[in-house]
């Protein structure tokens, strides 16, 4: 059994519901472009970053929550008024963040295993 809980959600409403159901927990969220039926995201950086982020998940703190959130299709993501951009202030995908803190890795930063590990291990 893993030391953390993993949750997969689609869209902003499912993301906020997952967060609200886990109030008080240490929440890490990874935002990616939607995947097609073959499991491939429209976002090439997301495809490149996911195995790196997943490879560091063993460093997640005990009792924490990892939320994998698909933000939507490319046209929705590109809309500057989507909730991810307006409410969560995301500027790009992939983004890995520690919810409720300023800690955030955006786009190419998610390719660096050492940065991902630091996010998971530092308070």
VMD Tcl script that builds the backbone (N, CA, C; Angstrom):
set m [mol new atoms 369]
animate dup $m
set s [atomselect $m all]
$s set {name element resname resid chain x y z} {
  {N N UNK 1 A 0.843 -1.198 0.000}
  {CA C UNK 1 A 0.000 0.000 0.000}
  {C C UNK 1 A 0.879 1.250 0.000}
  {N N UNK 2 A 0.492 2.221 -0.821}
  {CA C UNK 2 A 1.299 3.432 -0.916}
  {C C UNK 2 A 1.050 4.340 0.286}
  {N N UNK 3 A 2.005 5.206 0.510}
  {CA C UNK 3 A 1.926 6.109 1.659}
  {C C UNK 3 A 1.114 7.358 1.355}
  {N N UNK 4 A 0.706 7.532 0.094}
  {CA C UNK 4 A -0.066 8.702 -0.314}
  {C C UNK 4 A -1.302 8.235 -1.067}
  {N N UNK 5 A -2.273 9.127 -1.206}
  {CA C UNK 5 A -3.483 8.835 -1.968}
  {C C UNK 5 A -3.359 9.495 -3.335}
  {N N UNK 6 A -3.667 8.767 -4.393}
  {CA C UNK 6 A -3.687 9.363 -5.734}
  {C C UNK 6 A -5.123 9.463 -6.218}
  {N N UNK 7 A -5.469 10.635 -6.754}
  {CA C UNK 7 A -6.810 10.904 -7.254}
  {C C UNK 7 A -6.677 11.433 -8.677}
  {N N UNK 8 A -7.488 10.912 -9.608}
  {CA C UNK 8 A -7.497 11.432 -10.979}
  {C C UNK 8 A -8.812 12.156 -11.219}
  {N N UNK 9 A -8.714 13.380 -11.727}
  {CA C UNK 9 A -9.914 14.175 -11.993}
  {C C UNK 9 A -9.824 14.799 -13.381}
  {N N UNK 10 A -10.997 15.176 -13.889}
  {CA C UNK 10 A -11.103 15.878 -15.181}
  {C C UNK 10 A -11.809 17.201 -14.923}
  {N N UNK 11 A -11.154 18.294 -15.229}
  {CA C UNK 11 A -11.811 19.592 -15.176}
  {C C UNK 11 A -11.759 20.268 -13.820}
  {N N UNK 12 A -12.092 21.543 -13.841}
  {CA C UNK 12 A -11.970 22.399 -12.665}
  {C C UNK 12 A -12.926 21.990 -11.545}
  {N N UNK 13 A -14.178 21.676 -11.880}
  {CA C UNK 13 A -15.156 21.329 -10.837}
  {C C UNK 13 A -14.740 20.073 -10.085}
  {N N UNK 14 A -14.291 19.046 -10.813}
  {CA C UNK 14 A -13.838 17.817 -10.148}
  {C C UNK 14 A -12.599 18.096 -9.297}
  {N N UNK 15 A -11.717 18.986 -9.785}
  {CA C UNK 15 A -10.520 19.328 -9.015}
  {C C UNK 15 A -10.901 19.986 -7.690}
  {N N UNK 16 A -11.776 20.992 -7.730}
  {CA C UNK 16 A -12.138 21.691 -6.492}
  {C C UNK 16 A -12.869 20.762 -5.527}
  {N N UNK 17 A -13.667 19.838 -6.057}
  {CA C UNK 17 A -14.356 18.861 -5.199}
  {C C UNK 17 A -13.333 17.950 -4.514}
  {N N UNK 18 A -12.354 17.463 -5.274}
  {CA C UNK 18 A -11.323 16.582 -4.705}
  {C C UNK 18 A -10.542 17.297 -3.600}
  {N N UNK 19 A -10.239 18.583 -3.819}
  {CA C UNK 19 A -9.511 19.363 -2.813}
  {C C UNK 19 A -10.370 19.556 -1.568}
  {N N UNK 20 A -11.626 19.940 -1.757}
  {CA C UNK 20 A -12.478 20.231 -0.598}
  {C C UNK 20 A -12.736 18.979 0.239}
  {N N UNK 21 A -12.755 17.803 -0.393}
  {CA C UNK 21 A -12.956 16.546 0.334}
  {C C UNK 21 A -11.715 16.142 1.131}
  {N N UNK 22 A -10.597 16.828 0.894}
  {CA C UNK 22 A -9.332 16.452 1.543}
  {C C UNK 22 A -8.716 17.625 2.308}
  {N N UNK 23 A -9.589 18.488 2.822}
  {CA C UNK 23 A -9.123 19.656 3.583}
  {C C UNK 23 A -8.173 19.228 4.703}
  {N N UNK 24 A -7.114 20.016 4.891}
  {CA C UNK 24 A -6.179 19.726 5.976}
  {C C UNK 24 A -5.057 18.783 5.585}
  {N N UNK 25 A -5.161 18.177 4.406}
  {CA C UNK 25 A -4.093 17.281 3.942}
  {C C UNK 25 A -3.092 18.049 3.098}
  {N N UNK 26 A -1.895 17.489 2.985}
  {CA C UNK 26 A -0.857 18.044 2.128}
  {C C UNK 26 A -1.184 17.605 0.705}
  {N N UNK 27 A -1.570 18.558 -0.151}
  {CA C UNK 27 A -2.050 18.226 -1.501}
  {C C UNK 27 A -1.061 18.712 -2.553}
  {N N UNK 28 A -0.672 17.780 -3.415}
  {CA C UNK 28 A 0.144 18.090 -4.587}
  {C C UNK 28 A -0.750 17.875 -5.803}
  {N N UNK 29 A -0.722 18.802 -6.748}
  {CA C UNK 29 A -1.584 18.687 -7.924}
  {C C UNK 29 A -0.734 18.805 -9.185}
  {N N UNK 30 A -0.984 17.892 -10.106}
  {CA C UNK 30 A -0.310 17.889 -11.406}
  {C C UNK 30 A -1.371 18.140 -12.464}
  {N N UNK 31 A -1.190 19.216 -13.238}
  {CA C UNK 31 A -2.145 19.609 -14.265}
  {C C UNK 31 A -1.575 19.296 -15.640}
  {N N UNK 32 A -2.387 18.606 -16.451}
  {CA C UNK 32 A -1.953 18.138 -17.758}
  {C C UNK 32 A -3.073 18.364 -18.766}
  {N N UNK 33 A -2.699 18.431 -20.045}
  {CA C UNK 33 A -3.712 18.471 -21.102}
  {C C UNK 33 A -4.455 17.144 -21.151}
  {N N UNK 34 A -5.715 17.180 -21.583}
  {CA C UNK 34 A -6.505 15.950 -21.702}
  {C C UNK 34 A -5.791 14.916 -22.561}
  {N N UNK 35 A -6.075 13.645 -22.257}
  {CA C UNK 35 A -5.526 12.541 -23.041}
  {C C UNK 35 A -6.572 12.026 -24.027}
  {N N UNK 36 A -6.072 11.542 -25.164}
  {CA C UNK 36 A -6.964 10.955 -26.158}
  {C C UNK 36 A -7.266 9.495 -25.768}
  {N N UNK 37 A -8.109 8.792 -26.548}
  {CA C UNK 37 A -8.446 7.405 -26.178}
  {C C UNK 37 A -7.223 6.478 -26.077}
  {N N UNK 38 A -6.122 6.835 -26.729}
  {CA C UNK 38 A -4.892 6.037 -26.647}
  {C C UNK 38 A -4.054 6.421 -25.416}
  {N N UNK 39 A -4.533 7.386 -24.627}
  {CA C UNK 39 A -3.823 7.787 -23.425}
  {C C UNK 39 A -2.706 8.787 -23.661}
  {N N UNK 40 A -2.752 9.515 -24.796}
  {CA C UNK 40 A -1.711 10.487 -25.117}
  {C C UNK 40 A -2.295 11.902 -25.045}
  {N N UNK 41 A -1.649 12.759 -24.294}
  {CA C UNK 41 A -2.105 14.141 -24.154}
  {C C UNK 41 A -1.814 14.942 -25.419}
  {N N UNK 42 A -2.654 15.958 -25.683}
  {CA C UNK 42 A -2.407 16.886 -26.794}
  {C C UNK 42 A -1.189 17.770 -26.507}
  {N N UNK 43 A -0.740 17.781 -25.264}
  {CA C UNK 43 A 0.357 18.646 -24.825}
  {C C UNK 43 A 1.668 17.854 -24.803}
  {N N UNK 44 A 2.583 18.106 -25.764}
  {CA C UNK 44 A 3.816 17.309 -25.818}
  {C C UNK 44 A 4.680 17.438 -24.554}
  {N N UNK 45 A 4.692 18.620 -23.925}
  {CA C UNK 45 A 5.466 18.769 -22.685}
  {C C UNK 45 A 4.880 17.924 -21.556}
  {N N UNK 46 A 3.546 17.773 -21.567}
  {CA C UNK 46 A 2.900 16.936 -20.543}
  {C C UNK 46 A 3.307 15.471 -20.721}
  {N N UNK 47 A 3.368 15.035 -21.977}
  {CA C UNK 47 A 3.778 13.658 -22.277}
  {C C UNK 47 A 5.206 13.419 -21.776}
  {N N UNK 48 A 6.070 14.400 -21.989}
  {CA C UNK 48 A 7.472 14.284 -21.576}
  {C C UNK 48 A 7.626 14.331 -20.048}
  {N N UNK 49 A 6.839 15.180 -19.386}
  {CA C UNK 49 A 6.997 15.394 -17.951}
  {C C UNK 49 A 6.384 14.285 -17.093}
  {N N UNK 50 A 5.293 13.680 -17.545}
  {CA C UNK 50 A 4.570 12.744 -16.679}
  {C C UNK 50 A 5.441 11.611 -16.132}
  {N N UNK 51 A 6.251 10.922 -16.954}
  {CA C UNK 51 A 7.060 9.841 -16.367}
  {C C UNK 51 A 8.101 10.352 -15.360}
  {N N UNK 52 A 8.565 11.580 -15.536}
  {CA C UNK 52 A 9.531 12.151 -14.594}
  {C C UNK 52 A 8.843 12.415 -13.255}
  {N N UNK 53 A 7.665 13.055 -13.311}
  {CA C UNK 53 A 6.908 13.337 -12.087}
  {C C UNK 53 A 6.531 12.031 -11.400}
  {N N UNK 54 A 6.019 11.062 -12.173}
  {CA C UNK 54 A 5.623 9.769 -11.578}
  {C C UNK 54 A 6.825 9.047 -10.970}
  {N N UNK 55 A 7.985 9.210 -11.580}
  {CA C UNK 55 A 9.194 8.566 -11.067}
  {C C UNK 55 A 9.631 9.101 -9.720}
  {N N UNK 56 A 9.214 10.312 -9.380}
  {CA C UNK 56 A 9.580 10.921 -8.090}
  {C C UNK 56 A 8.486 10.794 -7.039}
  {N N UNK 57 A 7.341 10.227 -7.396}
  {CA C UNK 57 A 6.215 10.161 -6.454}
  {C C UNK 57 A 6.518 9.326 -5.218}
  {N N UNK 58 A 7.520 8.466 -5.289}
  {CA C UNK 58 A 7.889 7.688 -4.094}
  {C C UNK 58 A 8.392 8.602 -2.986}
  {N N UNK 59 A 8.732 9.849 -3.320}
  {CA C UNK 59 A 9.202 10.818 -2.331}
  {C C UNK 59 A 8.070 11.649 -1.730}
  {N N UNK 60 A 6.834 11.404 -2.162}
  {CA C UNK 60 A 5.705 12.153 -1.596}
  {C C UNK 60 A 5.618 11.897 -0.091}
  {N N UNK 61 A 5.276 12.929 0.699}
  {CA C UNK 61 A 5.159 12.738 2.143}
  {C C UNK 61 A 4.048 11.745 2.499}
  {N N UNK 62 A 4.260 10.981 3.558}
  {CA C UNK 62 A 3.239 10.053 4.040}
  {C C UNK 62 A 1.969 10.826 4.368}
  {N N UNK 63 A 0.829 10.272 3.949}
  {CA C UNK 63 A -0.450 10.900 4.242}
  {C C UNK 63 A -0.839 12.013 3.289}
  {N N UNK 64 A 0.007 12.296 2.300}
  {CA C UNK 64 A -0.305 13.371 1.365}
  {C C UNK 64 A -1.233 12.867 0.253}
  {N N UNK 65 A -1.680 13.800 -0.573}
  {CA C UNK 65 A -2.589 13.498 -1.675}
  {C C UNK 65 A -1.954 14.003 -2.974}
  {N N UNK 66 A -1.971 13.166 -4.007}
  {CA C UNK 66 A -1.499 13.552 -5.342}
  {C C UNK 66 A -2.719 13.566 -6.253}
  {N N UNK 67 A -3.058 14.755 -6.765}
  {CA C UNK 67 A -4.200 14.880 -7.674}
  {C C UNK 67 A -3.678 15.058 -9.095}
  {N N UNK 68 A -4.056 14.128 -9.971}
  {CA C UNK 68 A -3.725 14.220 -11.395}
  {C C UNK 68 A -4.943 14.832 -12.070}
  {N N UNK 69 A -4.799 16.042 -12.600}
  {CA C UNK 69 A -5.939 16.765 -13.169}
  {C C UNK 69 A -5.735 17.029 -14.646}
  {N N UNK 70 A -6.666 16.507 -15.455}
  {CA C UNK 70 A -6.677 16.846 -16.882}
  {C C UNK 70 A -7.488 18.132 -17.040}
  {N N UNK 71 A -6.846 19.166 -17.603}
  {CA C UNK 71 A -7.440 20.502 -17.645}
  {C C UNK 71 A -8.479 20.700 -18.749}
  {N N UNK 72 A -8.503 19.817 -19.721}
  {CA C UNK 72 A -9.442 19.974 -20.829}
  {C C UNK 72 A -8.719 19.867 -22.157}
  {N N UNK 73 A -9.475 20.075 -23.234}
  {CA C UNK 73 A -8.856 19.992 -24.551}
  {C C UNK 73 A -8.080 21.281 -24.825}
  {N N UNK 74 A -7.353 21.277 -25.918}
  {CA C UNK 74 A -6.447 22.393 -26.210}
  {C C UNK 74 A -7.197 23.724 -26.339}
  {N N UNK 75 A -8.360 23.731 -27.010}
  {CA C UNK 75 A -9.081 24.990 -27.209}
  {C C UNK 75 A -9.568 25.560 -25.876}
  {N N UNK 76 A -10.028 24.698 -24.955}
  {CA C UNK 76 A -10.445 25.176 -23.638}
  {C C UNK 76 A -9.243 25.745 -22.882}
  {N N UNK 77 A -8.130 25.014 -22.908}
  {CA C UNK 77 A -6.940 25.478 -22.186}
  {C C UNK 77 A -6.467 26.837 -22.714}
  {N N UNK 78 A -6.516 27.036 -24.035}
  {CA C UNK 78 A -6.018 28.277 -24.635}
  {C C UNK 78 A -6.913 29.483 -24.324}
  {N N UNK 79 A -8.144 29.256 -23.883}
  {CA C UNK 79 A -9.044 30.357 -23.523}
  {C C UNK 79 A -8.511 31.039 -22.259}
  {N N UNK 80 A -8.145 32.325 -22.335}
  {CA C UNK 80 A -7.568 33.002 -21.170}
  {C C UNK 80 A -8.549 33.139 -20.002}
  {N N UNK 81 A -9.832 32.881 -20.249}
  {CA C UNK 81 A -10.839 33.001 -19.193}
  {C C UNK 81 A -11.211 31.669 -18.552}
  {N N UNK 82 A -10.493 30.580 -18.869}
  {CA C UNK 82 A -10.834 29.314 -18.213}
  {C C UNK 82 A -10.479 29.397 -16.723}
  {N N UNK 83 A -11.169 28.577 -15.919}
  {CA C UNK 83 A -11.018 28.677 -14.463}
  {C C UNK 83 A -9.603 28.361 -13.981}
  {N N UNK 84 A -8.920 27.465 -14.669}
  {CA C UNK 84 A -7.552 27.133 -14.245}
  {C C UNK 84 A -6.650 28.362 -14.334}
  {N N UNK 85 A -6.819 29.127 -15.399}
  {CA C UNK 85 A -6.010 30.343 -15.577}
  {C C UNK 85 A -6.478 31.462 -14.639}
  {N N UNK 86 A -7.810 31.677 -14.566}
  {CA C UNK 86 A -8.343 32.807 -13.798}
  {C C UNK 86 A -8.265 32.580 -12.291}
  {N N UNK 87 A -8.661 31.397 -11.822}
  {CA C UNK 87 A -8.771 31.155 -10.378}
  {C C UNK 87 A -7.464 30.611 -9.802}
  {N N UNK 88 A -6.896 29.615 -10.460}
  {CA C UNK 88 A -5.664 28.998 -9.935}
  {C C UNK 88 A -4.405 29.687 -10.452}
  {N N UNK 89 A -4.573 30.623 -11.395}
  {CA C UNK 89 A -3.449 31.391 -11.944}
  {C C UNK 89 A -2.413 30.503 -12.642}
  {N N UNK 90 A -2.884 29.407 -13.262}
  {CA C UNK 90 A -1.955 28.570 -14.020}
  {C C UNK 90 A -1.597 29.296 -15.316}
  {N N UNK 91 A -0.329 29.224 -15.679}
  {CA C UNK 91 A 0.115 29.887 -16.906}
  {C C UNK 91 A 0.479 28.890 -17.998}
  {N N UNK 92 A 0.648 27.631 -17.641}
  {CA C UNK 92 A 1.014 26.624 -18.623}
  {C C UNK 92 A 0.775 25.228 -18.085}
  {N N UNK 93 A 0.745 24.265 -18.996}
  {CA C UNK 93 A 0.731 22.852 -18.615}
  {C C UNK 93 A 1.935 22.212 -19.278}
  {N N UNK 94 A 2.565 21.269 -18.613}
  {CA C UNK 94 A 2.227 20.767 -17.282}
  {C C UNK 94 A 2.591 21.765 -16.179}
  {N N UNK 95 A 1.831 21.700 -15.088}
  {CA C UNK 95 A 2.162 22.419 -13.856}
  {C C UNK 95 A 2.027 21.441 -12.695}
  {N N UNK 96 A 3.015 21.453 -11.823}
  {CA C UNK 96 A 2.972 20.686 -10.580}
  {C C UNK 96 A 3.002 21.705 -9.458}
  {N N UNK 97 A 2.029 21.629 -8.555}
  {CA C UNK 97 A 2.038 22.579 -7.456}
  {C C UNK 97 A 1.688 21.917 -6.140}
  {N N UNK 98 A 2.121 22.588 -5.085}
  {CA C UNK 98 A 1.751 22.197 -3.723}
  {C C UNK 98 A 0.619 23.130 -3.355}
  {N N UNK 99 A -0.588 22.579 -3.260}
  {CA C UNK 99 A -1.794 23.381 -3.103}
  {C C UNK 99 A -1.738 24.221 -1.829}
  {N N UNK 100 A -2.143 25.487 -1.963}
  {CA C UNK 100 A -2.173 26.381 -0.810}
  {C C UNK 100 A -0.827 27.008 -0.484}
  {N N UNK 101 A 0.172 26.787 -1.327}
  {CA C UNK 101 A 1.496 27.381 -1.138}
  {C C UNK 101 A 1.913 28.031 -2.452}
  {N N UNK 102 A 2.966 28.855 -2.425}
  {CA C UNK 102 A 3.452 29.421 -3.692}
  {C C UNK 102 A 4.319 28.439 -4.488}
  {N N UNK 103 A 4.573 27.242 -3.951}
  {CA C UNK 103 A 5.458 26.282 -4.622}
  {C C UNK 103 A 4.806 25.762 -5.898}
  {N N UNK 104 A 5.517 25.934 -7.020}
  {CA C UNK 104 A 4.957 25.566 -8.314}
  {C C UNK 104 A 6.092 25.297 -9.294}
  {N N UNK 105 A 5.952 24.238 -10.092}
  {CA C UNK 105 A 6.846 23.961 -11.218}
  {C C UNK 105 A 6.006 24.038 -12.479}
  {N N UNK 106 A 6.490 24.804 -13.471}
  {CA C UNK 106 A 5.703 25.027 -14.682}
  {C C UNK 106 A 6.497 24.585 -15.909}
  {N N UNK 107 A 5.804 23.875 -16.807}
  {CA C UNK 107 A 6.328 23.440 -18.099}
  {C C UNK 107 A 7.678 22.736 -17.963}
  {N N UNK 108 A 8.757 23.294 -18.543}
  {CA C UNK 108 A 10.041 22.584 -18.582}
  {C C UNK 108 A 10.597 22.271 -17.197}
  {N N UNK 109 A 10.199 23.037 -16.168}
  {CA C UNK 109 A 10.677 22.737 -14.808}
  {C C UNK 109 A 10.234 21.329 -14.372}
  {N N UNK 110 A 9.117 20.869 -14.918}
  {CA C UNK 110 A 8.614 19.522 -14.590}
  {C C UNK 110 A 9.465 18.416 -15.217}
  {N N UNK 111 A 10.395 18.786 -16.123}
  {CA C UNK 111 A 11.290 17.791 -16.734}
  {C C UNK 111 A 12.459 17.467 -15.806}
  {N N UNK 112 A 12.661 18.239 -14.746}
  {CA C UNK 112 A 13.842 18.111 -13.891}
  {C C UNK 112 A 13.494 17.319 -12.637}
  {N N UNK 113 A 13.952 16.067 -12.602}
  {CA C UNK 113 A 13.619 15.177 -11.494}
  {C C UNK 113 A 14.039 15.768 -10.146}
  {N N UNK 114 A 15.187 16.465 -10.113}
  {CA C UNK 114 A 15.649 17.018 -8.836}
  {C C UNK 114 A 14.698 18.095 -8.320}
  {N N UNK 115 A 14.129 18.917 -9.216}
  {CA C UNK 115 A 13.172 19.934 -8.784}
  {C C UNK 115 A 11.872 19.298 -8.294}
  {N N UNK 116 A 11.420 18.259 -8.999}
  {CA C UNK 116 A 10.203 17.552 -8.592}
  {C C UNK 116 A 10.419 16.929 -7.212}
  {N N UNK 117 A 11.564 16.286 -7.016}
  {CA C UNK 117 A 11.865 15.659 -5.726}
  {C C UNK 117 A 11.889 16.702 -4.615}
  {N N UNK 118 A 12.508 17.854 -4.881}
  {CA C UNK 118 A 12.557 18.920 -3.866}
  {C C UNK 118 A 11.139 19.378 -3.499}
  {N N UNK 119 A 10.272 19.510 -4.493}
  {CA C UNK 119 A 8.887 19.903 -4.206}
  {C C UNK 119 A 8.217 18.894 -3.272}
  {N N UNK 120 A 8.458 17.601 -3.499}
  {CA C UNK 120 A 7.828 16.560 -2.702}
  {C C UNK 120 A 8.435 16.406 -1.307}
  {N N UNK 121 A 9.681 16.838 -1.130}
  {CA C UNK 121 A 10.376 16.541 0.137}
  {C C UNK 121 A 10.607 17.738 1.045}
  {N N UNK 122 A 10.544 18.951 0.509}
  {CA C UNK 122 A 10.826 20.127 1.352}
  {C C UNK 122 A 9.557 20.740 1.896}
  {N N UNK 123 A 9.622 21.208 3.134}
  {CA C UNK 123 A 8.467 21.864 3.754}
  {C C UNK 123 A 8.373 23.318 3.324}
}
mol reanalyze $m
mol bondsrecalc $m
mol representation Tube
mol addrep $m
